[in-house]
């Protein structure tokens, strides 16, 4: 809704479709509504995600562990499956992933597994859609100043500038000290950069704002 408000404030058309993207029926309904309104999608960005269960698997609530997989990986697969045919030659798919999907760890393994799946799905789709001239790439933002990242109380959420102030001397302890918390606009700028490559641009690649080796 905030995105819609900002777009309309700049006299841009913005349609809002609401769905739980872990639920196949709701996802299909939302995609059908999109198809009914638009006959073409130039850029598809799969950005649904988050860590519902952060505990290691031996201690995890297995249903929440699986919900994390669904939130990050199933949503990306389903939306792409139901909308890819609206992409023209030269269209772009950008999957928002994470460096955590490229390394093991003692915590957040559900999120790591899900994002690892997103990485390989991106590379597979790059091959599968190659002959249609559709480029599929990963975007790894690193830590970003959002309420989800900061785990704010939904009734008292901070804006990105305030979150960045909290971490101006360094990132949270789960990140290397060389890392930096980014403003959401930086992620949007990288997405725009990926989306505006001409025909024959990068495909099956990972673009990252992280300040550490992935």
MITOR-614223 format. One record per residue: residue number from 1; x, y, z of N, C-alpha, C, O in turn. Coordinates in pm, whole numbers, plus 50000, padded with zeros to 5 digits. Atoms other than C-alpha are relative to their C-alpha. Layout:
# residues N
- loke nu nv nw cau cav caw cu cv cw ou ov ow
- NUM X Y Z X Y Z X Y Z X Y Z .
...
***
This chain:
# residues 214
- loke nu nv nw cau cav caw cu cv cw ou ov ow
- 1 50082 49881 50000 50000 50000 50000 50086 50126 50000 50051 50226 49937 .
- 2 49909 49886 49999 50290 50234 50072 50059 50022 49861 50072 50136 49816 .
- 3 49948 49990 50136 50436 50156 49730 49896 50063 49907 49929 50148 49824 .
- 4 50107 49944 50082 50101 50233 49570 49984 50150 50026 49968 50228 49932 .
- 5 50013 49859 49965 50078 50563 49757 50112 50083 49937 50087 50190 49882 .
- 6 49885 49926 50055 50427 50669 49648 49992 50010 49849 50025 50114 49791 .
- 7 50011 49998 50146 50365 50571 49286 49893 50100 49955 49916 50177 49861 .
- 8 50109 49911 50039 50035 50758 49267 50034 50146 50029 49983 50237 49963 .
- 9 49956 49864 49971 50199 51063 49426 50084 50058 49887 50097 50180 49874 .
- 10 49921 49959 50116 50420 51073 49115 49921 49985 49870 49977 49981 49761 .
- 11 50091 50012 50116 50118 51037 48884 50030 49875 49919 50022 49877 49796 .
- 12 49978 50128 50066 50203 50675 48805 49885 49905 50032 49828 49910 50141 .
- 13 50104 50100 49979 49952 50396 48764 50058 49884 50082 50165 49833 50051 .
- 14 49953 50109 49914 49986 50131 49036 49880 49915 50041 49786 49966 50101 .
- 15 50107 50092 49962 49764 49825 49083 50048 49914 50115 50162 49868 50116 .
- 16 49965 50076 49881 49761 49641 49414 49922 49868 50001 49799 49868 49994 .
- 17 50062 50132 49991 49693 49265 49433 50053 49935 50128 50174 49927 50147 .
- 18 49960 50053 49870 49699 49101 49777 49977 49849 50003 49870 49801 49969 .
- 19 50012 50146 49992 49767 48730 49831 50108 49945 50092 50216 50003 50105 .
- 20 49900 50078 49928 49945 48485 50058 50069 49913 49895 50010 49817 49846 .
- 21 49931 50068 50109 50206 48363 49811 50054 49863 50038 50122 49798 49959 .
- 22 49972 50139 49965 50258 48041 50005 49878 49912 49974 49887 49789 49981 .
- 23 50125 50071 50022 49898 47946 49925 49974 49995 49849 49964 50099 49784 .
- 24 50011 50013 50146 49851 47809 49573 49871 50062 49947 49873 50125 49841 .
- 25 50127 49945 50049 49484 47908 49541 50003 50152 49998 49958 50214 49901 .
- 26 49992 49854 49996 49547 48268 49650 50098 50052 49895 50075 50156 49833 .
- 27 49902 49958 50100 49852 48288 49425 49942 49995 49860 49959 50087 49781 .
- 28 50064 50013 50132 49661 48161 49122 49898 50111 49979 49891 50170 49872 .
- 29 50100 49895 50012 49378 48404 49192 50065 50136 49972 50020 50210 49885 .
- 30 49932 49872 50020 49616 48700 49219 50061 50007 49860 50052 50110 49793 .
- 31 49939 50002 50134 49800 48596 48901 49894 50013 49892 49916 50079 49790 .
- 32 50109 49987 50097 49470 48560 48717 49948 50143 49994 49913 50192 49886 .
- 33 50042 49860 49998 49371 48910 48828 50101 50088 49924 50063 50180 49853 .
- 34 49896 49926 50073 49704 49040 48697 49984 49976 49849 49993 50070 49770 .
- 35 50015 50034 50142 49651 48857 48366 49878 50068 49939 49879 50106 49822 .
- 36 50121 49935 50050 49302 49006 48336 50022 50149 49976 49955 50209 49892 .
- 37 49977 49856 50012 49440 49357 48375 50112 50034 49902 50108 50137 49836 .
- 38 49884 49971 50084 49768 49332 48186 50025 49884 49902 50013 49767 49938 .
- 39 49970 50105 50098 49856 49146 47867 50150 49981 49982 50195 49903 49897 .
- 40 49854 50008 50013 50230 49191 47918 50064 50043 50130 50019 50137 50196 .
- 41 49917 49961 49885 50484 49203 48201 50144 50008 49951 50199 49908 49905 .
- 42 49861 49984 50047 50827 49342 48115 50101 49956 50104 50207 49902 50070 .
- 43 49907 50033 49891 50989 49288 48455 49923 49931 50112 49823 49984 50160 .
- 44 50060 50073 49888 50899 49030 48719 50104 49992 50111 50211 49933 50093 .
- 45 49908 50004 49886 51064 49078 49060 49935 49917 50110 49829 49952 50162 .
- 46 50047 50086 49892 51016 48799 49313 50070 50042 50129 50187 50012 50150 .
- 47 49941 49938 49881 51070 48972 49646 49936 49952 50130 49975 49996 50238 .
- 48 50061 50052 49876 50847 48781 49892 50104 49918 50075 50173 49836 50015 .
- 49 49902 50077 49925 51060 48642 50172 50001 50037 50147 49928 50124 50193 .
- 50 49986 49975 49857 51162 48635 50535 50028 49871 50075 50002 49762 50026 .
- 51 49968 50115 49916 51276 48406 50812 49896 49981 50108 49898 50051 50209 .
- 52 50103 50026 49901 50978 48266 51000 50055 49919 50116 50022 49945 50232 .
- 53 49938 50084 49897 51180 48003 51190 50151 50015 49990 50211 49978 49890 .
- 54 49857 49972 50000 51535 48101 51285 50081 49896 50076 50204 49899 50071 .
- 55 49929 50099 49920 51621 47808 51513 50064 49894 49911 50014 49868 49801 .
- 56 49944 50112 50075 51851 47528 51393 49901 49885 49996 49818 49870 50086 .
- 57 50099 50105 50023 51662 47226 51263 49976 49909 50120 49861 49876 50148 .
- 58 50027 50089 49886 51715 47004 51571 49910 50061 50107 49852 49988 50188 .
- 59 50082 49932 49900 51531 47267 51779 49877 50067 49939 49796 50125 50012 .
- 60 50099 49918 50070 51293 47409 51518 49859 49942 50010 49840 49822 50024 .
- 61 50138 50038 50027 50917 47404 51493 49995 49965 49851 50009 50053 49767 .
- 62 49984 50044 50138 50909 47198 51173 49899 50065 49907 49927 50085 49789 .
- 63 50099 49934 50085 50590 47363 51047 50045 50143 49966 50026 50188 49853 .
- 64 49948 49867 50027 50746 47709 51083 50124 49992 49911 50147 50079 49827 .
- 65 49882 50023 50084 51068 47573 50930 49955 49987 49854 50012 50050 49765 .
- 66 50050 50020 50135 50870 47459 50626 49933 50126 49946 49941 50154 49826 .
- 67 50062 49875 50042 50675 47786 50617 50105 50097 49946 50079 50171 49852 .
- 68 49890 49916 50050 51008 47965 50572 50039 49959 49859 50064 50044 49773 .
- 69 49971 50048 50136 51081 47745 50270 49894 50049 49903 49925 50098 49795 .
- 70 50110 49959 50087 50739 47822 50127 50002 50151 49973 49981 50194 49860 .
- 71 50001 49855 50014 50766 48197 50190 50105 50048 49900 50079 50139 49821 .
- 72 49890 49954 50083 51097 48230 50009 50012 49929 49865 50040 49993 49763 .
- 73 49976 50078 50121 51114 47951 49752 49872 49965 49924 49863 49985 49803 .
- 74 50124 50037 50066 50763 47827 49682 49935 50121 49934 49883 50110 49823 .
- 75 50061 49879 50056 50638 48182 49627 50067 50040 49869 50000 50074 49772 .
- 76 49925 49965 50121 50913 48251 49372 49966 49906 49886 49945 49949 49773 .
- 77 50030 50099 50103 50844 47928 49186 49858 50017 49947 49837 50013 49825 .
- 78 50139 49994 50045 50466 47971 49177 49972 50125 49917 49911 50116 49811 .
- 79 50027 49878 50075 50454 48334 49067 50065 49994 49862 50005 50034 49762 .
- 80 49933 50013 50130 50709 48264 48794 49926 49902 49910 49909 49927 49790 .
- 81 50072 50101 50079 50518 47954 48683 49872 50058 49938 49841 50029 49823 .
- 82 50131 49954 50046 50187 48140 48652 50004 50129 49920 49902 50169 49862 .
- 83 49994 49873 50071 50314 48464 48496 50108 50006 49891 50112 50103 49815 .
- 84 49885 49990 50090 50623 48380 48288 49959 50021 49854 50032 50085 49778 .
- 85 50040 49990 50140 50426 48357 47962 49957 50141 49961 49939 50169 49843 .
- 86 50030 49861 50031 50337 48727 47990 50126 50081 49970 50117 50195 49925 .
- 87 49874 49931 50026 50705 48818 47960 50034 49992 49852 50030 49883 49794 .
- 88 49964 50000 50142 50809 48923 47606 50148 49967 49982 50223 49958 50079 .
- 89 49858 50010 50033 51139 48864 47433 50070 50124 50055 50029 50236 50027 .
- 90 49930 49889 49936 51385 49077 47629 49949 50031 50140 49999 50122 50205 .
- 91 50050 49981 49864 51185 49050 47953 50102 49960 50105 50200 49892 50076 .
- 92 49907 50026 49890 51355 49026 48291 49927 49937 50118 49816 49977 50153 .
- 93 50043 50052 49871 51304 48813 48600 50113 50024 50098 50227 49987 50072 .
- 94 49901 49973 49896 51484 48926 48914 49952 49933 50128 49845 49966 50180 .
- 95 50035 50070 49876 51479 48695 49216 50085 50054 50114 50208 50046 50110 .
- 96 49926 49946 49886 51574 48859 49545 50042 49884 50088 49958 49812 50142 .
- 97 49945 50114 49928 51800 48612 49718 50082 50048 50120 50057 50156 50174 .
- 98 49920 49965 49883 52059 48616 49997 50133 49927 49995 50142 49814 49946 .
- 99 49871 50067 49987 52423 48541 50056 49994 49883 50096 50078 49794 50090 .
- 100 50015 50112 49907 52302 48311 50333 49962 49872 49927 49978 49762 49980 .
- 101 50030 50117 50080 52184 48079 50056 50121 49937 49936 50110 49836 49866 .
- 102 49877 50050 50060 52545 48026 49955 50098 49946 50103 50211 49911 50070 .
- 103 49909 50049 49897 52690 47916 50287 49921 49934 50113 49809 49975 50141 .
- 104 50066 50062 49886 52603 47687 50579 50013 50088 50124 50092 50182 50126 .
- 105 49991 49925 49876 52548 47818 50930 49931 49925 50112 49855 49832 50088 .
- 106 50057 50068 49883 52449 47716 51281 49858 50047 50031 49791 49987 50115 .
- 107 50135 49949 49979 52126 47921 51267 49938 50034 49864 50006 50038 49761 .
- 108 50072 49958 50121 51861 48021 51014 50014 49902 49885 50017 49944 49769 .
- 109 49977 50092 50109 51907 47700 50819 49880 49988 49907 49898 49958 49789 .
- 110 50116 50003 50089 51548 47708 50685 50012 50112 49896 49986 50090 49778 .
- 111 49981 49887 50092 51619 48050 50533 50114 49972 49903 50104 50002 49784 .
- 112 49886 50033 50085 51955 47931 50402 49960 49899 49893 49995 49914 49776 .
- 113 50044 50103 50095 51797 47624 50240 49909 50062 49894 49922 50033 49775 .
- 114 50092 49936 50094 51521 47835 50085 50074 50087 49900 50045 50080 49780 .
- 115 49929 49911 50090 51759 48092 49941 50098 49923 49912 50125 49965 49799 .
- 116 49919 50086 50087 51991 47818 49815 49914 49950 49885 49960 49943 49770 .
- 117 50093 50042 50104 51687 47690 49627 49973 50110 49900 49963 50084 49780 .
- 118 50023 49887 50090 51624 48037 49485 50118 50018 49906 50100 50044 49787 .
- 119 49880 49986 50085 51983 48054 49359 49998 49899 49885 50016 49937 49770 .
- 120 49995 50102 50105 51965 47725 49170 49879 50011 49909 49888 49980 49790 .
- 121 50118 49979 50084 51611 47801 49049 50028 50110 49898 49992 50098 49781 .
- 122 49964 49891 50091 51739 48127 48899 50087 49950 49886 50062 49981 49770 .
- 123 49909 50050 50102 52018 47948 48716 49929 49902 49906 49956 49900 49786 .
- 124 50076 50094 50082 51781 47676 48594 49906 50075 49905 49896 50042 49787 .
- 125 50091 49921 50083 51526 47931 48470 50074 50075 49890 50023 50092 49780 .
- 126 49920 49931 50101 51802 48120 48290 50022 49910 49878 50020 49957 49764 .
- 127 49983 50096 50110 51861 47806 48082 49866 49968 49934 49858 49958 49812 .
- 128 50130 50040 50053 51494 47717 48044 49935 50108 49914 49862 50077 49820 .
- 129 50063 49889 50072 51392 48063 47919 50095 50067 49902 50064 50171 49844 .
- 130 49896 49943 50087 51707 48127 47716 49948 50026 49860 49970 50134 49805 .
- 131 50044 49986 50139 51541 48069 47379 49889 50101 49982 49854 50137 49870 .
- 132 50102 49894 50007 51271 48323 47465 50061 50139 50022 49989 50238 50021 .
- 133 49934 49871 49980 51528 48597 47526 49968 50065 50132 49974 50188 50144 .
- 134 50033 49947 49868 51428 48633 47892 50121 49979 50092 50171 49868 50106 .
- 135 49886 50007 49908 51708 48712 48139 49950 49981 50143 49857 50048 50188 .
- 136 50039 50032 49862 51682 48567 48491 50124 50013 50088 50224 49943 50066 .
- 137 49884 49974 49915 51917 48694 48761 49961 50011 50147 49846 50041 50181 .
- 138 50016 49984 49856 51960 48696 49139 50042 50140 50043 50133 50199 49984 .
- 139 49958 49876 49935 51978 49011 49348 50020 49969 50148 49926 49927 50217 .
- 140 49968 50021 49859 52151 48980 49686 50020 50137 50065 50121 50203 50040 .
- 141 49989 49865 49944 52089 49296 49890 50090 50010 50123 50140 50118 50153 .
- 142 49937 49988 49869 52264 49208 50217 49901 50060 50098 49782 50069 50067 .
- 143 50093 49944 49901 52118 49365 50532 49942 50133 49953 50015 50222 49909 .
- 144 50070 49881 50048 51857 49630 50447 49915 50057 50113 49857 49982 50191 .
- 145 50071 49930 49893 51695 49887 50675 49849 49994 49979 49788 50090 49932 .
- 146 50144 50017 50007 51341 49750 50681 49949 49954 50136 50027 49908 50219 .
- 147 50058 50044 49874 51102 49673 50966 50013 49850 50018 50030 49801 50129 .
- 148 49984 50146 49992 51123 49302 50881 50139 49964 50048 50155 49880 50137 .
- 149 49862 50025 49959 51502 49305 50912 50021 50036 50147 50087 49964 50221 .
- 150 49981 49951 49864 51484 49503 51236 49907 49932 50101 49918 49955 50221 .
- 151 50096 50071 49914 51202 49280 51372 49922 50098 50088 49902 50075 50207 .
- 152 50075 49899 49925 51005 49589 51473 49861 49947 50037 49804 49863 49968 .
- 153 50140 50020 49963 50676 49567 51655 49914 50063 49892 49927 50183 49865 .
- 154 50082 49943 50108 50418 49610 51375 49923 50124 50040 49890 50206 49954 .
- 155 50075 49882 49955 50238 49867 51588 50090 50121 50023 50041 50230 50051 .
- 156 49907 49889 49972 50552 50079 51628 50124 49986 49913 50237 49978 49963 .
- 157 49889 50023 50092 50765 50039 51318 50080 50127 49974 50026 50237 49970 .
- 158 49912 49890 50032 51064 50256 51243 50012 50016 49850 49994 49920 49775 .
- 159 49977 49983 50143 51130 50412 50906 50147 49967 49970 50228 49959 50062 .
- 160 49863 50042 50035 51449 50318 50713 50109 50090 50055 50214 50040 50098 .
- 161 49897 49909 49951 51640 50630 50816 50030 49976 50148 50146 49980 50189 .
- 162 49980 50026 49857 51586 50554 51186 50071 49867 50022 50155 49854 50111 .
- 163 49933 50130 49987 51689 50191 51139 50147 50013 49965 50233 49955 50032 .
- 164 49860 49982 50038 52007 50297 50961 50078 50073 50109 50196 50045 50130 .
- 165 49934 49930 49889 52085 50532 51251 50038 49902 50110 50143 49917 50173 .
- 166 49971 50100 49897 52066 50234 51489 50128 49924 49970 50199 49881 50061 .
- 167 49886 50084 50040 52337 50057 51289 50109 50081 49930 50187 50026 49852 .
- 168 49900 49918 50068 52552 50350 51177 50143 49967 50043 50238 49995 49970 .
- 169 49866 50037 49955 52846 50220 51383 50037 49856 49964 50147 49811 49995 .
- 170 49971 50138 50038 52821 49867 51245 49874 49919 49989 49770 49958 50043 .
- 171 50119 50083 50021 52582 49590 51145 49966 49918 50123 50043 49917 50219 .
- 172 50033 50091 49890 52400 49349 51378 50108 49890 50012 50181 49866 49917 .
- 173 49891 50094 49975 52626 49080 51531 50003 49879 49907 50109 49817 49893 .
- 174 49998 50116 50088 52520 48808 51286 50069 50027 49866 50089 49936 49786 .
- 175 49932 49964 50124 52693 48999 51005 50146 50037 50029 50177 50085 50138 .
- 176 49860 49957 49982 53069 49057 50954 50008 50151 50021 49923 50226 49974 .
- 177 49987 49857 49967 53193 49393 51079 50020 50086 49875 49995 50207 49880 .
- 178 49980 49923 50122 53277 49496 50721 49868 50030 49929 49863 50112 49837 .
- 179 50130 49982 50065 52908 49476 50628 49939 50133 50041 49977 50192 50142 .
- 180 50067 49874 49976 52683 49782 50613 49851 49981 49974 49812 49915 49878 .
- 181 50144 50004 50021 52306 49817 50652 49964 50099 49888 50002 50216 49894 .
- 182 50032 49918 50116 52166 49951 50324 49859 50060 50008 49769 50003 50070 .
- 183 50133 49940 50014 51875 50184 50255 49925 49925 49891 49986 49884 49793 .
- 184 50077 50069 50105 51590 50021 50056 50017 50061 49861 50010 49990 49761 .
- 185 49982 49936 50131 51647 50277 49778 50122 49945 49928 50124 49940 49805 .
- 186 49881 50056 50063 51991 50124 49717 49967 49868 49930 50018 49838 49823 .
- 187 50042 50127 50059 51829 49787 49652 49917 50026 49875 49933 49959 49773 .
- 188 50083 49965 50116 51574 49947 49420 50087 50046 49883 50058 50014 49768 .
- 189 49911 49953 50107 51855 50115 49225 50073 49884 49933 50092 49885 49812 .
- 190 49935 50116 50058 52034 49783 49178 49901 49921 49914 49936 49875 49805 .
- 191 50102 50070 50078 51710 49619 49064 49976 50072 49868 49963 50008 49764 .
- 192 50020 49922 50122 51661 49902 48814 50118 49981 49904 50099 49971 49783 .
- 193 49879 50022 50082 52019 49856 48690 49992 49866 49927 50020 49857 49808 .
- 194 50012 50132 50060 51959 49484 48630 49889 49999 49894 49903 49940 49787 .
- 195 50117 50005 50087 51621 49545 48470 50018 50076 49870 49946 50049 49773 .
- 196 49988 49915 50119 51745 49799 48216 50116 49960 49909 50148 50033 49816 .
- 197 49904 50051 50098 52019 49593 48053 49927 49973 49869 49812 49928 49870 .
- 198 50059 50028 50129 51952 49565 47682 49998 49851 49970 50047 49769 50049 .
- 199 50008 50139 50042 51886 49243 47496 50140 49940 49991 50232 50003 49938 .
- 200 49869 50064 49998 52172 48998 47540 50083 50037 50121 50205 50016 50122 .
- 201 49928 49963 49878 52262 49126 47886 50027 49880 50088 50007 49766 50044 .
- 202 49968 50110 49908 52366 48918 48190 49880 49909 50023 49766 49954 50028 .
- 203 50105 50099 49981 52169 48600 48245 50052 49889 50091 50163 49840 50072 .
- 204 49958 50104 49907 52183 48347 48529 50109 50045 50095 50187 49963 50144 .
- 205 49893 49943 49918 52405 48579 48734 49945 50048 50135 49824 50057 50155 .
- 206 50036 49946 49869 52408 48711 49091 50062 50138 50016 50183 50154 50008 .
- 207 49957 49862 49973 52428 49085 49156 49983 50027 50149 49880 49994 50207 .
- 208 50002 49990 49854 52511 49180 49512 50041 50138 50050 50129 50202 49993 .
- 209 49959 49881 49927 52527 49481 49743 50078 49964 50126 50120 50052 50201 .
- 210 49929 50044 49880 52695 49272 50012 50144 50049 49997 50204 50065 49891 .
- 211 49862 49954 49988 53032 49391 50139 50089 49889 50056 50181 49914 50135 .
- 212 49924 50116 49957 53169 49043 50196 49997 49897 49889 49902 49896 49810 .
- 213 50003 50104 50103 53262 48749 49973 49880 49908 50022 49847 49872 50136 .
- 214 50116 50088 49992 52962 48532 49896 50042 49855 49975 49959 49764 49978 .
***
